[in-house]
Amino acid sequence: MHWCSCLVAWLLVVLWEIRCSEETSDGFHCGADVSLLSQFPTEKEMLFPPLTYLKPDGDEKRVTIDGATFIIIAVEPQISS
C-alpha cells in the first residue's frame, strides 16, 4: 500500500491508497521504487510509466483528525492503451 496526498480545500485532504496489482506478462506491476531519491526519508515514493492513470475502485473512507477531514480513496494504477 502506498499513500500520497493533495490539499483540495481548507482542512480537507485527499489521500490516495494505491493498490498495485501483481506483476503480469506485460511487465506492469507496482512501479519503480525511487524512495532513495526522496527529500523525505520516511516516505515511500513510486514512479509509474507515462500514461498511467489511477482508476478508483469505489472504496472511499472519511477520517477526521484534529479538525482536519481526510478522504481516503482506493485506486489502482492502469496503463492507458
HURA-V471111 format. One record per residue. N is the residue number from 1. RES is the residue in one letter. NEAR is the number of other C-alpha atoms within 10 Angstrom. Layout:
((N:RES:NEAR) (N:RES:NEAR))
This chain:
((1:M:10) (2:H:14) (3:W:16) (4:C:14) (5:S:13) (6:C:10) (7:L:11) (8:V:9) (9:A:9) (10:W:8) (11:L:13) (12:L:15) (13:V:19) (14:V:17) (15:L:20) (16:W:21) (17:E:19) (18:I:19) (19:R:18) (20:C:16) (21:S:12) (22:E:9) (23:E:11) (24:T:8) (25:S:6) (26:D:6) (27:G:9) (28:F:16) (29:H:15) (30:C:19) (31:G:15) (32:A:11) (33:D:12) (34:V:11) (35:S:15) (36:L:11) (37:L:10) (38:S:12) (39:Q:8) (40:F:10) (41:P:10) (42:T:8) (43:E:13) (44:K:16) (45:E:18) (46:M:15) (47:L:11) (48:F:16) (49:P:12) (50:P:8) (51:L:10) (52:T:13) (53:Y:14) (54:L:15) (55:K:14) (56:P:16) (57:D:11) (58:G:9) (59:D:10) (60:E:14) (61:K:11) (62:R:12) (63:V:11) (64:T:12) (65:I:8) (66:D:6) (67:G:9) (68:A:12) (69:T:16) (70:F:18) (71:I:17) (72:I:19) (73:I:18) (74:A:20) (75:V:19) (76:E:17) (77:P:20) (78:Q:17) (79:I:13) (80:S:8) (81:S:5))
